[in-house]
Amino acid sequence: MRKYIAWSFAVVSLLFSGIVFAAATVDEVRIEWEAIAVAPAGEKEERLEKLAVATEALAEANANSAEAHTWQGIVLAGLAREQGKLAALRSVKKARTALERAIEIDPQGNNASAYVTLGALYARVPGRPLGFGNAKTAEEMFQKALSIRSTGPDVYAYYAEFLEDKKRYDEAKQYAEKAAAATPREGRTNSDNVLKQNAQQLLSSLN
């Protein structure tokens, strides 16, 4: 078992160093995403750029997989947070396309993660003419996510941030409390714990 685990992590490391050029699997993408979540800030952008290339290849190789397109969108949205404005706008537009494709394939796929990420994008991206940000659409995406999966640190935390930004403080506090108390999802411990910490910080600012 130890040899297998060591081999798995070695393969993932090679994939994202650029030495292996085959498309990554969903599990390999998730493992690297979780590692990046707790990596030093100075490493994140470069690692996310490599992961974005891997998820693009994954989506191309699995054109009818909602999960593959969802992960491409998630990674591109994460990359955009680390980039400068112009590069970030390119990344979020590609992320939106990937997430919309995922929903087209399977609206309830991957536990509504596509809707959650789209909600965060519409909430954060500038509006027209620079971007596609839209508060009404963001709310619709979060509500669709909650109708499919009513629990989870991700949807609670991102929705709380959106509500706080809209000065709906009582609702923001409610969802931030839910996010802080939520159990991390299996295989998503690192990234979910980051979201839980963000929610706790938001709570502190609202109290």
VMD Tcl script that draws the C-alpha trace (Angstrom):
set ca {
  {0.00 0.00 0.00}
  {2.80 2.44 0.92}
  {4.56 1.73 -2.37}
  {1.30 2.34 -4.27}
  {0.69 5.66 -2.51}
  {4.26 6.81 -3.14}
  {3.97 5.81 -6.80}
  {0.66 7.69 -7.17}
  {2.09 10.91 -5.80}
  {5.17 10.51 -7.99}
  {2.98 10.24 -11.08}
  {1.00 13.34 -10.08}
  {4.22 15.25 -9.48}
  {5.52 14.30 -12.93}
  {2.26 15.22 -14.59}
  {2.30 18.75 -13.29}
  {6.01 19.31 -13.74}
  {5.46 18.93 -17.48}
  {7.48 15.73 -17.79}
  {4.41 13.59 -18.49}
  {2.19 14.90 -21.26}
  {-0.79 12.53 -21.08}
  {-4.08 13.97 -19.88}
  {-4.50 13.82 -16.13}
  {-7.32 11.88 -14.52}
  {-9.98 13.55 -12.38}
  {-8.43 12.06 -9.24}
  {-5.00 13.40 -10.16}
  {-6.46 16.86 -10.77}
  {-8.25 16.76 -7.42}
  {-5.09 15.67 -5.57}
  {-3.07 18.53 -7.07}
  {-5.89 21.02 -6.42}
  {-5.93 20.00 -2.76}
  {-2.15 20.35 -2.54}
  {-2.28 23.82 -4.09}
  {-4.92 24.89 -1.57}
  {-2.33 24.76 1.23}
  {0.77 25.61 -0.84}
  {2.75 28.83 -0.25}
  {1.16 31.82 -1.98}
  {4.18 32.29 -4.25}
  {3.71 28.82 -5.77}
  {0.01 28.89 -6.48}
  {-0.17 30.68 -9.83}
  {2.50 28.60 -11.55}
  {1.02 25.34 -10.28}
  {-2.49 26.39 -11.26}
  {-1.30 27.30 -14.75}
  {0.05 23.76 -15.18}
  {-3.10 22.28 -13.70}
  {-5.23 24.36 -16.08}
  {-3.34 22.85 -19.03}
  {-3.95 19.38 -17.60}
  {-7.67 19.99 -17.10}
  {-8.03 21.34 -20.63}
  {-6.54 18.10 -21.94}
  {-8.79 16.15 -19.57}
  {-11.92 17.92 -20.85}
  {-10.88 17.46 -24.48}
  {-10.29 13.74 -23.90}
  {-13.63 13.40 -22.09}
  {-15.85 15.73 -24.08}
  {-19.08 14.28 -22.65}
  {-17.97 14.19 -19.02}
  {-19.61 16.82 -16.81}
  {-17.03 16.11 -14.11}
  {-14.09 16.81 -16.43}
  {-15.56 20.14 -17.57}
  {-16.47 21.07 -13.99}
  {-12.90 20.55 -12.85}
  {-11.61 22.60 -15.77}
  {-13.89 25.44 -14.68}
  {-12.92 25.14 -11.02}
  {-9.21 25.23 -11.80}
  {-9.52 28.17 -14.20}
  {-11.55 30.10 -11.61}
  {-8.84 29.39 -9.04}
  {-6.14 30.51 -11.48}
  {-8.00 33.76 -12.15}
  {-7.83 34.65 -8.45}
  {-4.04 34.54 -8.66}
  {-3.62 36.41 -11.96}
  {-3.50 40.05 -12.97}
  {-6.66 41.64 -14.32}
  {-6.33 40.98 -18.07}
  {-5.16 37.40 -17.69}
  {-7.83 36.80 -15.04}
  {-10.59 37.96 -17.39}
  {-9.43 35.48 -20.03}
  {-9.39 32.69 -17.45}
  {-12.85 33.43 -16.05}
  {-14.39 33.49 -19.52}
  {-12.89 30.08 -20.27}
  {-14.07 28.90 -16.85}
  {-17.62 30.01 -17.56}
  {-17.63 28.15 -20.88}
  {-16.38 24.95 -19.23}
  {-18.90 25.15 -16.38}
  {-21.82 25.87 -18.69}
  {-20.80 22.85 -20.76}
  {-20.74 20.73 -17.59}
  {-24.28 21.84 -16.70}
  {-25.45 21.19 -20.26}
  {-24.20 17.60 -19.97}
  {-25.53 16.97 -16.45}
  {-27.20 19.81 -14.48}
  {-26.89 17.89 -11.20}
  {-23.44 16.49 -11.85}
  {-20.55 16.62 -9.39}
  {-22.91 17.63 -6.56}
  {-23.76 20.98 -8.15}
  {-20.14 22.17 -8.05}
  {-20.54 23.78 -11.48}
  {-23.38 25.95 -10.20}
  {-21.41 26.89 -7.07}
  {-18.38 27.98 -9.08}
  {-20.50 29.85 -11.62}
  {-22.18 31.69 -8.75}
  {-18.82 32.75 -7.38}
  {-17.71 33.90 -10.84}
  {-20.82 35.97 -11.52}
  {-20.47 37.49 -8.04}
  {-16.80 38.45 -8.38}
  {-16.20 39.25 -12.04}
  {-16.65 42.89 -13.14}
  {-19.84 43.67 -15.04}
  {-20.07 44.82 -18.62}
  {-18.28 46.01 -20.67}
  {-15.18 44.43 -19.09}
  {-16.69 41.19 -17.84}
  {-19.90 39.27 -17.33}
  {-20.47 39.79 -13.61}
  {-24.12 39.96 -12.63}
  {-25.56 39.85 -9.11}
  {-28.93 38.48 -10.19}
  {-27.34 35.61 -12.10}
  {-24.97 34.91 -9.21}
  {-27.92 34.54 -6.86}
  {-29.69 32.25 -9.32}
  {-26.61 30.01 -9.55}
  {-26.26 29.77 -5.76}
  {-29.96 28.98 -5.36}
  {-29.77 26.26 -8.01}
  {-26.76 24.77 -6.23}
  {-28.62 24.80 -2.90}
  {-31.66 23.15 -4.50}
  {-29.44 20.24 -5.59}
  {-27.13 20.06 -2.59}
  {-28.23 21.97 0.48}
  {-25.03 21.40 2.44}
  {-21.32 22.00 1.96}
  {-18.62 24.48 2.99}
  {-18.24 25.68 -0.60}
  {-21.78 26.79 -1.41}
  {-22.29 28.21 2.11}
  {-19.00 30.15 2.10}
  {-19.29 31.62 -1.39}
  {-22.93 32.53 -0.89}
  {-22.09 34.19 2.44}
  {-19.43 36.33 0.73}
  {-21.92 37.32 -1.96}
  {-24.57 38.27 0.63}
  {-22.07 40.30 2.64}
  {-21.02 42.18 -0.49}
  {-24.69 43.01 -1.12}
  {-25.04 44.28 2.47}
  {-27.48 41.52 3.35}
  {-25.65 41.07 6.62}
  {-28.13 38.92 8.54}
  {-28.29 36.38 5.71}
  {-24.52 36.55 5.26}
  {-24.01 35.73 8.93}
  {-26.42 32.80 8.68}
  {-24.56 31.21 5.79}
  {-21.11 32.01 7.18}
  {-22.09 30.19 10.38}
  {-23.20 27.19 8.30}
  {-19.93 27.22 6.35}
  {-17.79 27.43 9.47}
  {-19.65 24.49 11.03}
  {-19.85 22.33 7.88}
  {-17.98 19.04 7.55}
  {-15.34 19.05 4.78}
  {-16.20 16.87 1.82}
  {-14.38 13.59 1.30}
  {-11.26 14.22 -0.75}
  {-11.65 17.99 -0.44}
  {-10.39 18.51 3.11}
  {-7.71 21.11 2.35}
  {-9.77 23.35 0.08}
  {-12.87 23.06 2.26}
  {-10.91 23.94 5.39}
  {-9.66 27.09 3.63}
  {-13.28 28.01 2.88}
  {-14.25 27.31 6.49}
  {-11.47 29.62 7.68}
  {-12.63 32.33 5.28}
  {-16.17 31.95 6.61}
  {-14.94 32.27 10.18}
  {-13.09 35.47 9.29}
  {-16.26 36.81 7.67}
  {-18.21 35.96 10.79}
  {-15.72 37.84 12.93}
  {-16.14 40.93 10.75}
  {-19.94 40.71 10.98}
  {-20.09 40.36 14.77}
}
mol new
graphics top color blue
foreach p $ca { graphics top sphere $p radius 0.5 }
foreach p [lrange $ca 0 end-1] q [lrange $ca 1 end] { graphics top cylinder $p $q radius 0.2 }
display resetview
